[in-house]
Amino acid sequence: MADEQTPKIREVRQSEDRFLASDVFESGRHTLPRRNGTGTYVEPAREIPVYHKCDVLIVGGGPAGTAAAWAAAQTGADVVLMERYNHLGGLSTGGLVIWIDRMTDWTGRQVIQGFAVDVLDRMPAAGLAGPPRADWGSKDPKKASYWGQRTAAFHGVVNWSPTLDPERLKLISQEMLLEKGVRLVFHSWAAVPIVADGAVQGVVFESKAGRQALMAKVVVDTTGDGDIFARAGAEFDTDIEEGDVHHSANTAFMLGGVDMDRWLAFRANEPEQYAQFAALGRERLGFFQPPYVSWRNDIALFLGPRQSGLSALDVDDMTELEIRSHRFMQSHCDFFLAEAPGFEGAYMLESAPQLGVRHTRRLGGVGKVLRSQWADGIALPDEVGVSPSVSLKYPVISVPYGALVPRKLDGLLAGGRHISCDANSHGFMREIPQCWLTGQAAGAAAALAVNAGVQPRGVNIADLQKELRRQGVFLNDPAEQNVALSTAHATGG
C-alpha cells in the first residue's frame, strides 16, 4: 500500500477519560491524482417545485434523526424525515457501529431511556447480545472480565452496552416511525437550507426527481456534521481533542467465519502470545486493530484502523478514507486468517456503506456540555437528558437544552454528535445512545415549538421536560438532584 509506507502511528490507550484503546493512523498522503479544476460556474436561477410542507423536518435519519422524528410525531407534529441512504439508523446500521455504548451509570441504573428503551425492547433475542439486566452495575471480577471482553464492562463494572444485528435495527427503526405517521423520504440529499428573516424555513434537496423544496415550521439538523446549520450561517466549533479517537474516521467492516469465543480466550489467557501477535500486526500492517464482538459468535467487528489528518468535509479526503479502509479490510482479513486463533476460516463479509465519521463540526449553542462541569453533580435547569460519565470519579452528566439551540439562528434545532459541547465532552456525546438522547429532545422541542407558535429557543422548559418524561426519558428530580447526580461520589468513586 504505497500511501502507507511511512505512517505515523499513535496508540490511544484506555483511561479514565477515554473509552477505547486503538492505534490511530496518521498520514496526509493521497492515492488520488491531483485535481485540475479552476474558475467558477454560475448556476442559472430557476423556480423549484415544493415537494411537501410539514410542521417538523428532520434532516438525517441516523440515531439522532430517528429518535427526533419519533419524538416529534409523538408530540403531535406532522413530521418528515429526509435521509440520503435507503435506511434509518445511520452509523448504528449502515456504519456498522453495532456496539451501542453504555446507557447505564456506575450503579447499573439505565439513565439513557425513552427511545433507547423502546427501540432495543423491540429487538429479537437472536439480534441482540449483552449482559442480563440483573448484572448491570455488577463489580464481580468474573462477570466484569467476561463482559469486558465483550464491550459491556468498563472500569470493572458491567454495563448495558449491547451489540446488535444492524439489519434488524434498520427494519425496527423504519416501522417505529411509520407507526407514528412519519413521512420518510429516502435517497434524498438536503443541499441548501431555506433561510428568511433569520430563520430556517425548509431545505432545497436533490433526488432522482431533480431539485425540490421541502418547507417546514421547524427544521432539526441531525446530519451529524451540522450541514444545515453551518450552511444557514450558524456559529460552530471545529477544535479537537488530540489525545482521543473522537476526531478520527474510517469505514467499519465485519469478517465472517470466525470463532470469537476462541479468539477471546486467546487474548485473555495468553497475554504474552497476544502481545507478540499485536507486535507482528504492527510490523506487517503498520498498525494494529483488534476485533470486537458482534451479536453472533461467527462474526467479528472491526471499527478501525482509525485514521486522522483527513477531513470528512472534503470529498477527496473522504474518498481517500474509503480507499484505505477497503485495503485495510483485505490486509486485516489476510493477516488474521493466517495468524489469529479463531480466524482460520475467516472471510470478508461486509464493509460499511457509510463512512464512520466521528467529528466535523459542533454547534455554537446558547448552552454547552462542558468538561469543567463533569464533576459538579448538578442537574442543569434546562436538562433534557442524562448521560453516563466516563469514569467512576464523575457523577452522571446533565445535558442542557441550550446545547441544541443555535446562538442566533431561528427555526432550527440540532441533535446528535454535532450538538454544542467542548472537544473533550464530544468524546462521549457523539456516541449512539447520546445521539438518541439529544435527538429525542430536539424532536420533542421542535413539535412543542410548532404547537405553541414560538421559535425553538422560546420553548417552555418545564413543558419540554414534562413531555420528555411522558416519552420515558430519564431526567433528574429537581428536588433530589444533588443526591441523584452524586451516586458515584457516594460510593467512593
JODA-V275032 format. One record per residue. N is the residue number from 1. RES is the residue in one small letter. SS is DSSP state (2 for helix, 1 for strand, 0 for the rest). PHI is phi in degrees with one decimal (999 if undefined). BURIAL is I if it has 9 or more other C-alpha atoms within 8 Angstrom, else O. Layout:
# JODA-V275032
n:N res:RES ss:SS phi:PHI burial:BURIAL
n:N res:RES ss:SS phi:PHI burial:BURIAL
This chain:
# JODA-V275032
n:1 res:m ss:0 phi:999 burial:O
n:2 res:a ss:2 phi:-61.3 burial:O
n:3 res:d ss:2 phi:-79.2 burial:I
n:4 res:e ss:2 phi:-111.1 burial:O
n:5 res:q ss:0 phi:-66.8 burial:O
n:6 res:t ss:0 phi:-129.9 burial:O
n:7 res:p ss:0 phi:-73.1 burial:I
n:8 res:k ss:1 phi:-100.7 burial:O
n:9 res:i ss:1 phi:-110.4 burial:I
n:10 res:r ss:1 phi:-122.3 burial:O
n:11 res:e ss:1 phi:-89.7 burial:O
n:12 res:v ss:1 phi:-97.4 burial:I
n:13 res:r ss:0 phi:-92.2 burial:O
n:14 res:q ss:0 phi:-66.4 burial:I
n:15 res:s ss:1 phi:-144.7 burial:O
n:16 res:e ss:0 phi:-64.0 burial:O
n:17 res:d ss:0 phi:-102.1 burial:O
n:18 res:r ss:1 phi:-132.4 burial:I
n:19 res:f ss:0 phi:-85.8 burial:O
n:20 res:l ss:0 phi:-119.6 burial:O
n:21 res:a ss:0 phi:-97.3 burial:O
n:22 res:s ss:1 phi:-165.8 burial:I
n:23 res:d ss:1 phi:-82.2 burial:I
n:24 res:v ss:1 phi:-107.1 burial:I
n:25 res:f ss:1 phi:-94.4 burial:I
n:26 res:e ss:1 phi:-118.3 burial:I
n:27 res:s ss:0 phi:-164.1 burial:I
n:28 res:g ss:0 phi:-96.6 burial:O
n:29 res:r ss:0 phi:-74.3 burial:O
n:30 res:h ss:0 phi:-117.0 burial:O
n:31 res:t ss:0 phi:-90.4 burial:O
n:32 res:l ss:0 phi:-77.9 burial:O
n:33 res:p ss:0 phi:-68.0 burial:O
n:34 res:r ss:0 phi:-68.2 burial:O
n:35 res:r ss:0 phi:-78.6 burial:O
n:36 res:n ss:0 phi:-127.9 burial:O
n:37 res:g ss:0 phi:-72.0 burial:O
n:38 res:t ss:0 phi:-141.8 burial:O
n:39 res:g ss:0 phi:75.6 burial:O
n:40 res:t ss:0 phi:-136.3 burial:O
n:41 res:y ss:0 phi:-127.2 burial:O
n:42 res:v ss:0 phi:-92.2 burial:O
n:43 res:e ss:0 phi:-80.1 burial:O
n:44 res:p ss:0 phi:-65.3 burial:O
n:45 res:a ss:0 phi:-68.9 burial:O
n:46 res:r ss:0 phi:-158.5 burial:O
n:47 res:e ss:0 phi:-83.1 burial:O
n:48 res:i ss:0 phi:-113.5 burial:O
n:49 res:p ss:1 phi:-67.5 burial:O
n:50 res:v ss:1 phi:-86.3 burial:I
n:51 res:y ss:1 phi:-72.9 burial:O
n:52 res:h ss:1 phi:-167.0 burial:O
n:53 res:k ss:1 phi:-123.9 burial:O
n:54 res:c ss:1 phi:-146.4 burial:I
n:55 res:d ss:1 phi:-75.2 burial:I
n:56 res:v ss:1 phi:-127.5 burial:I
n:57 res:l ss:1 phi:-108.8 burial:I
n:58 res:i ss:1 phi:-101.7 burial:I
n:59 res:v ss:1 phi:-105.4 burial:I
n:60 res:g ss:0 phi:112.9 burial:I
n:61 res:g ss:0 phi:-101.4 burial:I
n:62 res:g ss:1 phi:-76.7 burial:I
n:63 res:p ss:2 phi:-55.6 burial:I
n:64 res:a ss:2 phi:-66.3 burial:I
n:65 res:g ss:2 phi:-66.2 burial:I
n:66 res:t ss:2 phi:-63.6 burial:I
n:67 res:a ss:2 phi:-65.0 burial:I
n:68 res:a ss:2 phi:-64.1 burial:I
n:69 res:a ss:2 phi:-64.1 burial:I
n:70 res:w ss:2 phi:-60.9 burial:I
n:71 res:a ss:2 phi:-69.8 burial:I
n:72 res:a ss:2 phi:-64.4 burial:I
n:73 res:a ss:2 phi:-66.4 burial:I
n:74 res:q ss:2 phi:-64.8 burial:I
n:75 res:t ss:0 phi:-88.2 burial:I
n:76 res:g ss:0 phi:101.1 burial:O
n:77 res:a ss:0 phi:-88.8 burial:I
n:78 res:d ss:0 phi:-83.4 burial:I
n:79 res:v ss:1 phi:-119.3 burial:I
n:80 res:v ss:1 phi:-121.2 burial:I
n:81 res:l ss:1 phi:-116.5 burial:I
n:82 res:m ss:1 phi:-106.1 burial:I
n:83 res:e ss:0 phi:-140.1 burial:I
n:84 res:r ss:0 phi:-77.4 burial:I
n:85 res:y ss:0 phi:-95.5 burial:O
n:86 res:n ss:0 phi:-101.8 burial:O
n:87 res:h ss:0 phi:-155.2 burial:I
n:88 res:l ss:0 phi:-100.2 burial:I
n:89 res:g ss:1 phi:108.0 burial:I
n:90 res:g ss:2 phi:56.2 burial:I
n:91 res:l ss:2 phi:-66.2 burial:I
n:92 res:s ss:2 phi:-74.7 burial:I
n:93 res:t ss:0 phi:-125.6 burial:I
n:94 res:g ss:0 phi:-65.3 burial:I
n:95 res:g ss:0 phi:-89.8 burial:I
n:96 res:l ss:0 phi:58.7 burial:I
n:97 res:v ss:0 phi:-85.4 burial:I
n:98 res:i ss:0 phi:-86.6 burial:I
n:99 res:w ss:1 phi:-89.0 burial:I
n:100 res:i ss:0 phi:-89.6 burial:I
n:101 res:d ss:0 phi:-65.6 burial:I
n:102 res:r ss:0 phi:-58.6 burial:I
n:103 res:m ss:0 phi:-116.9 burial:I
n:104 res:t ss:1 phi:-111.6 burial:I
n:105 res:d ss:0 phi:-84.9 burial:I
n:106 res:w ss:0 phi:-77.5 burial:I
n:107 res:t ss:0 phi:-98.4 burial:I
n:108 res:g ss:0 phi:95.9 burial:I
n:109 res:r ss:0 phi:-74.8 burial:I
n:110 res:q ss:1 phi:-78.4 burial:I
n:111 res:v ss:0 phi:-104.3 burial:I
n:112 res:i ss:0 phi:-96.5 burial:I
n:113 res:q ss:0 phi:-123.1 burial:I
n:114 res:g ss:0 phi:63.0 burial:I
n:115 res:f ss:2 phi:-55.4 burial:I
n:116 res:a ss:2 phi:-58.9 burial:I
n:117 res:v ss:2 phi:-73.6 burial:I
n:118 res:d ss:2 phi:-61.0 burial:O
n:119 res:v ss:2 phi:-68.5 burial:I
n:120 res:l ss:2 phi:-76.5 burial:O
n:121 res:d ss:2 phi:-64.9 burial:O
n:122 res:r ss:0 phi:-85.5 burial:O
n:123 res:m ss:0 phi:-71.7 burial:I
n:124 res:p ss:0 phi:-68.9 burial:O
n:125 res:a ss:2 phi:-57.0 burial:O
n:126 res:a ss:2 phi:-71.3 burial:O
n:127 res:g ss:2 phi:-108.1 burial:I
n:128 res:l ss:1 phi:-143.4 burial:I
n:129 res:a ss:1 phi:-128.9 burial:I
n:130 res:g ss:0 phi:177.4 burial:I
n:131 res:p ss:0 phi:-68.7 burial:I
n:132 res:p ss:0 phi:-65.8 burial:O
n:133 res:r ss:2 phi:-55.1 burial:O
n:134 res:a ss:2 phi:-61.9 burial:O
n:135 res:d ss:2 phi:-95.5 burial:I
n:136 res:w ss:0 phi:-61.9 burial:I
n:137 res:g ss:0 phi:89.0 burial:I
n:138 res:s ss:0 phi:-66.5 burial:I
n:139 res:k ss:0 phi:-110.5 burial:I
n:140 res:d ss:0 phi:-58.9 burial:O
n:141 res:p ss:2 phi:-57.1 burial:O
n:142 res:k ss:2 phi:-67.5 burial:O
n:143 res:k ss:2 phi:-66.4 burial:I
n:144 res:a ss:2 phi:-64.0 burial:I
n:145 res:s ss:2 phi:-66.5 burial:I
n:146 res:y ss:2 phi:-61.8 burial:O
n:147 res:w ss:2 phi:-77.4 burial:I
n:148 res:g ss:2 phi:-63.0 burial:I
n:149 res:q ss:0 phi:-71.0 burial:I
n:150 res:r ss:0 phi:-114.6 burial:I
n:151 res:t ss:0 phi:57.0 burial:I
n:152 res:a ss:0 phi:-131.5 burial:I
n:153 res:a ss:1 phi:-147.6 burial:I
n:154 res:f ss:1 phi:-142.3 burial:I
n:155 res:h ss:0 phi:54.3 burial:O
n:156 res:g ss:0 phi:76.7 burial:I
n:157 res:v ss:1 phi:-122.5 burial:I
n:158 res:v ss:1 phi:-71.5 burial:I
n:159 res:n ss:0 phi:-134.5 burial:I
n:160 res:w ss:0 phi:-91.5 burial:I
n:161 res:s ss:0 phi:-147.9 burial:I
n:162 res:p ss:0 phi:-77.0 burial:I
n:163 res:t ss:1 phi:-109.1 burial:I
n:164 res:l ss:1 phi:-145.6 burial:I
n:165 res:d ss:0 phi:-79.3 burial:I
n:166 res:p ss:2 phi:-64.8 burial:I
n:167 res:e ss:2 phi:-68.9 burial:O
n:168 res:r ss:2 phi:-63.7 burial:I
n:169 res:l ss:2 phi:-66.1 burial:I
n:170 res:k ss:2 phi:-56.8 burial:I
n:171 res:l ss:2 phi:-66.9 burial:O
n:172 res:i ss:2 phi:-62.7 burial:I
n:173 res:s ss:2 phi:-60.3 burial:I
n:174 res:q ss:2 phi:-59.3 burial:I
n:175 res:e ss:2 phi:-67.7 burial:O
n:176 res:m ss:2 phi:-59.8 burial:I
n:177 res:l ss:2 phi:-75.9 burial:I
n:178 res:l ss:2 phi:-63.5 burial:I
n:179 res:e ss:2 phi:-59.5 burial:O
n:180 res:k ss:0 phi:-90.0 burial:I
n:181 res:g ss:0 phi:84.0 burial:I
n:182 res:v ss:0 phi:-73.1 burial:I
n:183 res:r ss:1 phi:-84.6 burial:O
n:184 res:l ss:1 phi:-95.3 burial:I
n:185 res:v ss:1 phi:-126.5 burial:I
n:186 res:f ss:0 phi:-87.7 burial:I
n:187 res:h ss:0 phi:55.1 burial:I
n:188 res:s ss:0 phi:-138.4 burial:I
n:189 res:w ss:1 phi:-117.6 burial:I
n:190 res:a ss:1 phi:-69.7 burial:I
n:191 res:a ss:1 phi:-99.7 burial:O
n:192 res:v ss:1 phi:-139.6 burial:I
n:193 res:p ss:1 phi:-73.4 burial:I
n:194 res:i ss:1 phi:-94.4 burial:I
n:195 res:v ss:1 phi:-122.0 burial:I
n:196 res:a ss:1 phi:-144.2 burial:O
n:197 res:d ss:0 phi:54.2 burial:O
n:198 res:g ss:0 phi:75.6 burial:O
n:199 res:a ss:1 phi:-131.6 burial:I
n:200 res:v ss:1 phi:-77.0 burial:I
n:201 res:q ss:1 phi:-122.6 burial:I
n:202 res:g ss:1 phi:150.1 burial:I
n:203 res:v ss:1 phi:-140.9 burial:I
n:204 res:v ss:1 phi:-94.8 burial:I
n:205 res:f ss:1 phi:-130.4 burial:I
n:206 res:e ss:1 phi:-114.4 burial:I
n:207 res:s ss:1 phi:-151.7 burial:I
n:208 res:k ss:0 phi:-62.0 burial:O
n:209 res:a ss:0 phi:-83.4 burial:O
n:210 res:g ss:1 phi:102.6 burial:O
n:211 res:r ss:1 phi:-98.2 burial:I
n:212 res:q ss:1 phi:-139.0 burial:I
n:213 res:a ss:1 phi:-114.7 burial:I
n:214 res:l ss:1 phi:-128.5 burial:I
n:215 res:m ss:1 phi:-97.0 burial:I
n:216 res:a ss:1 phi:-151.4 burial:I
n:217 res:k ss:1 phi:-77.6 burial:I
n:218 res:v ss:1 phi:-139.7 burial:I
n:219 res:v ss:1 phi:-109.8 burial:I
n:220 res:v ss:1 phi:-110.9 burial:I
n:221 res:d ss:1 phi:-86.2 burial:I
n:222 res:t ss:0 phi:-122.9 burial:I
n:223 res:t ss:0 phi:-71.3 burial:I
n:224 res:g ss:0 phi:88.6 burial:I
n:225 res:d ss:0 phi:-115.7 burial:I
n:226 res:g ss:0 phi:66.2 burial:I
n:227 res:d ss:2 phi:-57.2 burial:I
n:228 res:i ss:2 phi:-76.4 burial:I
n:229 res:f ss:2 phi:-67.2 burial:I
n:230 res:a ss:2 phi:-68.2 burial:I
n:231 res:r ss:2 phi:-72.5 burial:I
n:232 res:a ss:0 phi:-86.6 burial:I
n:233 res:g ss:0 phi:98.8 burial:O
n:234 res:a ss:0 phi:-72.2 burial:I
n:235 res:e ss:0 phi:-72.9 burial:I
n:236 res:f ss:1 phi:-153.7 burial:I
n:237 res:d ss:1 phi:-115.0 burial:O
n:238 res:t ss:0 phi:-133.4 burial:O
n:239 res:d ss:0 phi:-67.0 burial:O
n:240 res:i ss:0 phi:-126.9 burial:O
n:241 res:e ss:0 phi:-95.8 burial:I
n:242 res:e ss:0 phi:-59.5 burial:O
n:243 res:g ss:0 phi:-85.0 burial:O
n:244 res:d ss:0 phi:-118.3 burial:I
n:245 res:v ss:0 phi:-94.9 burial:I
n:246 res:h ss:0 phi:-66.9 burial:I
n:247 res:h ss:0 phi:-104.4 burial:I
n:248 res:s ss:0 phi:-88.2 burial:I
n:249 res:a ss:1 phi:-146.4 burial:I
n:250 res:n ss:1 phi:-175.7 burial:I
n:251 res:t ss:0 phi:-99.4 burial:I
n:252 res:a ss:0 phi:-73.8 burial:I
n:253 res:f ss:1 phi:-151.4 burial:I
n:254 res:m ss:1 phi:-127.6 burial:I
n:255 res:l ss:1 phi:-108.0 burial:I
n:256 res:g ss:1 phi:-101.8 burial:I
n:257 res:g ss:0 phi:72.1 burial:I
n:258 res:v ss:0 phi:-111.4 burial:I
n:259 res:d ss:0 phi:-124.2 burial:I
n:260 res:m ss:2 phi:-68.1 burial:I
n:261 res:d ss:2 phi:-60.8 burial:O
n:262 res:r ss:2 phi:-67.0 burial:I
n:263 res:w ss:2 phi:-62.3 burial:I
n:264 res:l ss:2 phi:-63.6 burial:I
n:265 res:a ss:2 phi:-64.1 burial:I
n:266 res:f ss:2 phi:-61.2 burial:I
n:267 res:r ss:2 phi:-65.1 burial:I
n:268 res:a ss:2 phi:-80.9 burial:O
n:269 res:n ss:2 phi:-100.2 burial:O
n:270 res:e ss:0 phi:-128.5 burial:I
n:271 res:p ss:2 phi:-60.8 burial:I
n:272 res:e ss:2 phi:-68.4 burial:O
n:273 res:q ss:2 phi:-65.5 burial:O
n:274 res:y ss:2 phi:-65.8 burial:I
n:275 res:a ss:2 phi:-62.0 burial:O
n:276 res:q ss:2 phi:-66.3 burial:O
n:277 res:f ss:2 phi:-62.8 burial:I
n:278 res:a ss:2 phi:-63.1 burial:I
n:279 res:a ss:2 phi:-64.2 burial:I
n:280 res:l ss:2 phi:-63.8 burial:O
n:281 res:g ss:2 phi:-61.9 burial:I
n:282 res:r ss:2 phi:-66.0 burial:I
n:283 res:e ss:2 phi:-66.5 burial:O
n:284 res:r ss:2 phi:-83.3 burial:O
n:285 res:l ss:2 phi:-103.1 burial:I
n:286 res:g ss:0 phi:90.1 burial:I
n:287 res:f ss:0 phi:-166.2 burial:I
n:288 res:f ss:0 phi:-142.8 burial:I
n:289 res:q ss:0 phi:-125.1 burial:I
n:290 res:p ss:0 phi:-74.2 burial:O
n:291 res:p ss:0 phi:-82.0 burial:O
n:292 res:y ss:1 phi:-112.1 burial:I
n:293 res:v ss:1 phi:-71.8 burial:I
n:294 res:s ss:0 phi:-119.2 burial:I
n:295 res:w ss:0 phi:-82.3 burial:I
n:296 res:r ss:0 phi:-130.8 burial:O
n:297 res:n ss:0 phi:-67.5 burial:I
n:298 res:d ss:0 phi:-93.7 burial:I
n:299 res:i ss:1 phi:-127.4 burial:I
n:300 res:a ss:1 phi:-107.3 burial:I
n:301 res:l ss:1 phi:-107.3 burial:I
n:302 res:f ss:1 phi:-120.8 burial:I
n:303 res:l ss:0 phi:-103.6 burial:I
n:304 res:g ss:0 phi:-171.4 burial:I
n:305 res:p ss:0 phi:-64.8 burial:I
n:306 res:r ss:1 phi:-82.5 burial:I
n:307 res:q ss:1 phi:-120.0 burial:I
n:308 res:s ss:1 phi:-121.1 burial:I
n:309 res:g ss:0 phi:85.5 burial:O
n:310 res:l ss:0 phi:-125.2 burial:I
n:311 res:s ss:0 phi:-98.4 burial:O
n:312 res:a ss:0 phi:-82.0 burial:I
n:313 res:l ss:0 phi:-109.6 burial:O
n:314 res:d ss:0 phi:-115.2 burial:O
n:315 res:v ss:2 phi:-64.0 burial:O
n:316 res:d ss:2 phi:-69.7 burial:O
n:317 res:d ss:2 phi:-64.7 burial:I
n:318 res:m ss:2 phi:-64.1 burial:I
n:319 res:t ss:2 phi:-62.6 burial:O
n:320 res:e ss:2 phi:-61.6 burial:I
n:321 res:l ss:2 phi:-59.5 burial:I
n:322 res:e ss:2 phi:-67.2 burial:I
n:323 res:i ss:2 phi:-58.9 burial:O
n:324 res:r ss:2 phi:-64.0 burial:O
n:325 res:s ss:2 phi:-62.4 burial:I
n:326 res:h ss:2 phi:-70.0 burial:I
n:327 res:r ss:2 phi:-66.6 burial:I
n:328 res:f ss:2 phi:-60.3 burial:I
n:329 res:m ss:2 phi:-59.2 burial:I
n:330 res:q ss:2 phi:-66.5 burial:I
n:331 res:s ss:2 phi:-65.0 burial:I
n:332 res:h ss:2 phi:-67.8 burial:I
n:333 res:c ss:2 phi:-60.9 burial:I
n:334 res:d ss:2 phi:-62.3 burial:O
n:335 res:f ss:2 phi:-67.8 burial:I
n:336 res:f ss:2 phi:-66.9 burial:I
n:337 res:l ss:2 phi:-59.2 burial:I
n:338 res:a ss:2 phi:-83.6 burial:O
n:339 res:e ss:2 phi:-123.2 burial:O
n:340 res:a ss:0 phi:-100.4 burial:I
n:341 res:p ss:0 phi:-58.5 burial:O
n:342 res:g ss:0 phi:91.5 burial:I
n:343 res:f ss:0 phi:-113.6 burial:I
n:344 res:e ss:0 phi:-63.2 burial:I
n:345 res:g ss:0 phi:-113.5 burial:O
n:346 res:a ss:0 phi:-69.5 burial:I
n:347 res:y ss:1 phi:-147.5 burial:I
n:348 res:m ss:1 phi:-74.4 burial:I
n:349 res:l ss:1 phi:-91.0 burial:O
n:350 res:e ss:1 phi:-162.3 burial:O
n:351 res:s ss:1 phi:-107.5 burial:I
n:352 res:a ss:0 phi:-66.9 burial:I
n:353 res:p ss:0 phi:-74.8 burial:O
n:354 res:q ss:0 phi:-116.0 burial:I
n:355 res:l ss:0 phi:-65.9 burial:I
n:356 res:g ss:1 phi:-82.7 burial:I
n:357 res:v ss:1 phi:-94.3 burial:I
n:358 res:r ss:0 phi:-101.7 burial:I
n:359 res:h ss:0 phi:-158.6 burial:I
n:360 res:t ss:0 phi:-138.0 burial:I
n:361 res:r ss:0 phi:-121.9 burial:I
n:362 res:r ss:1 phi:-131.4 burial:I
n:363 res:l ss:1 phi:-56.9 burial:I
n:364 res:g ss:0 phi:-87.3 burial:I
n:365 res:g ss:1 phi:-99.8 burial:I
n:366 res:v ss:0 phi:-71.6 burial:I
n:367 res:g ss:0 phi:-133.1 burial:I
n:368 res:k ss:0 phi:-160.8 burial:I
n:369 res:v ss:1 phi:-85.0 burial:I
n:370 res:l ss:0 phi:-119.2 burial:I
n:371 res:r ss:2 phi:-57.9 burial:O
n:372 res:s ss:2 phi:-67.6 burial:O
n:373 res:q ss:2 phi:-99.3 burial:O
n:374 res:w ss:0 phi:-55.2 burial:I
n:375 res:a ss:0 phi:-92.2 burial:O
n:376 res:d ss:0 phi:-69.3 burial:O
n:377 res:g ss:0 phi:68.2 burial:I
n:378 res:i ss:0 phi:-123.2 burial:O
n:379 res:a ss:0 phi:-78.5 burial:I
n:380 res:l ss:0 phi:-68.1 burial:O
n:381 res:p ss:0 phi:-59.0 burial:O
n:382 res:d ss:0 phi:-104.2 burial:O
n:383 res:e ss:1 phi:-58.9 burial:I
n:384 res:v ss:1 phi:-122.9 burial:I
n:385 res:g ss:1 phi:177.3 burial:I
n:386 res:v ss:1 phi:-130.4 burial:I
n:387 res:s ss:1 phi:-107.2 burial:I
n:388 res:p ss:0 phi:-58.9 burial:I
n:389 res:s ss:0 phi:-90.2 burial:I
n:390 res:v ss:0 phi:-87.4 burial:I
n:391 res:s ss:0 phi:-150.8 burial:O
n:392 res:l ss:0 phi:-61.9 burial:I
n:393 res:k ss:0 phi:-78.9 burial:I
n:394 res:y ss:0 phi:-113.9 burial:I
n:395 res:p ss:0 phi:-73.5 burial:I
n:396 res:v ss:0 phi:-65.4 burial:I
n:397 res:i ss:1 phi:-113.8 burial:I
n:398 res:s ss:1 phi:-79.7 burial:I
n:399 res:v ss:1 phi:-104.1 burial:I
n:400 res:p ss:1 phi:-87.5 burial:I
n:401 res:y ss:2 phi:-59.7 burial:I
n:402 res:g ss:2 phi:-58.7 burial:I
n:403 res:a ss:2 phi:-71.0 burial:I
n:404 res:l ss:2 phi:-102.8 burial:I
n:405 res:v ss:1 phi:-109.5 burial:I
n:406 res:p ss:1 phi:-61.7 burial:I
n:407 res:r ss:0 phi:-62.5 burial:I
n:408 res:k ss:0 phi:-125.9 burial:O
n:409 res:l ss:0 phi:-66.6 burial:I
n:410 res:d ss:1 phi:-102.5 burial:I
n:411 res:g ss:0 phi:73.7 burial:I
n:412 res:l ss:1 phi:-146.5 burial:I
n:413 res:l ss:1 phi:-127.7 burial:I
n:414 res:a ss:1 phi:-119.3 burial:I
n:415 res:g ss:0 phi:-142.8 burial:I
n:416 res:g ss:0 phi:109.0 burial:I
n:417 res:r ss:0 phi:-70.1 burial:I
n:418 res:h ss:0 phi:-102.4 burial:I
n:419 res:i ss:0 phi:-67.9 burial:I
n:420 res:s ss:0 phi:-75.9 burial:I
n:421 res:c ss:1 phi:-162.4 burial:I
n:422 res:d ss:0 phi:-81.3 burial:I
n:423 res:a ss:2 phi:-62.5 burial:I
n:424 res:n ss:2 phi:-71.6 burial:I
n:425 res:s ss:2 phi:-66.3 burial:I
n:426 res:h ss:2 phi:-61.1 burial:I
n:427 res:g ss:2 phi:-56.6 burial:I
n:428 res:f ss:2 phi:-114.3 burial:O
n:429 res:m ss:2 phi:-69.5 burial:I
n:430 res:r ss:0 phi:-84.0 burial:I
n:431 res:e ss:0 phi:-70.0 burial:I
n:432 res:i ss:2 phi:-58.5 burial:I
n:433 res:p ss:2 phi:-59.3 burial:I
n:434 res:q ss:2 phi:-66.8 burial:I
n:435 res:c ss:2 phi:-68.2 burial:I
n:436 res:w ss:2 phi:-59.0 burial:I
n:437 res:l ss:2 phi:-59.6 burial:I
n:438 res:t ss:2 phi:-72.3 burial:I
n:439 res:g ss:2 phi:-64.9 burial:I
n:440 res:q ss:2 phi:-61.2 burial:I
n:441 res:a ss:2 phi:-62.8 burial:I
n:442 res:a ss:2 phi:-65.3 burial:I
n:443 res:g ss:2 phi:-64.8 burial:I
n:444 res:a ss:2 phi:-63.1 burial:I
n:445 res:a ss:2 phi:-65.2 burial:I
n:446 res:a ss:2 phi:-60.9 burial:I
n:447 res:a ss:2 phi:-66.0 burial:I
n:448 res:l ss:2 phi:-64.0 burial:I
n:449 res:a ss:2 phi:-62.4 burial:I
n:450 res:v ss:2 phi:-63.4 burial:I
n:451 res:n ss:2 phi:-60.9 burial:O
n:452 res:a ss:2 phi:-89.8 burial:O
n:453 res:g ss:0 phi:67.5 burial:O
n:454 res:v ss:0 phi:-123.6 burial:I
n:455 res:q ss:0 phi:-73.1 burial:I
n:456 res:p ss:2 phi:-53.2 burial:I
n:457 res:r ss:2 phi:-69.3 burial:O
n:458 res:g ss:2 phi:-96.8 burial:O
n:459 res:v ss:0 phi:-62.4 burial:I
n:460 res:n ss:0 phi:-70.2 burial:O
n:461 res:i ss:2 phi:-64.8 burial:O
n:462 res:a ss:2 phi:-62.3 burial:O
n:463 res:d ss:2 phi:-65.2 burial:O
n:464 res:l ss:2 phi:-65.1 burial:I
n:465 res:q ss:2 phi:-63.3 burial:I
n:466 res:k ss:2 phi:-62.4 burial:O
n:467 res:e ss:2 phi:-66.4 burial:I
n:468 res:l ss:2 phi:-64.5 burial:I
n:469 res:r ss:2 phi:-62.5 burial:I
n:470 res:r ss:2 phi:-60.7 burial:O
n:471 res:q ss:0 phi:-85.7 burial:I
n:472 res:g ss:0 phi:91.4 burial:I
n:473 res:v ss:0 phi:-72.7 burial:I
n:474 res:f ss:0 phi:-82.1 burial:I
n:475 res:l ss:0 phi:-128.7 burial:I
n:476 res:n ss:0 phi:-70.5 burial:I
n:477 res:d ss:0 phi:-76.7 burial:O
n:478 res:p ss:2 phi:-53.4 burial:O
n:479 res:a ss:2 phi:-71.4 burial:O
n:480 res:e ss:2 phi:-125.0 burial:O
n:481 res:q ss:2 phi:-59.6 burial:I
n:482 res:n ss:2 phi:-66.2 burial:I
n:483 res:v ss:2 phi:-72.8 burial:O
n:484 res:a ss:2 phi:-64.1 burial:I
n:485 res:l ss:2 phi:-94.1 burial:I
n:486 res:s ss:0 phi:-112.9 burial:I
n:487 res:t ss:2 phi:-56.7 burial:I
n:488 res:a ss:2 phi:-62.7 burial:I
n:489 res:h ss:2 phi:-66.2 burial:I
n:490 res:a ss:2 phi:-65.7 burial:O
n:491 res:t ss:0 phi:-95.0 burial:O
n:492 res:g ss:0 phi:86.5 burial:O
n:493 res:g ss:0 phi:-71.9 burial:O
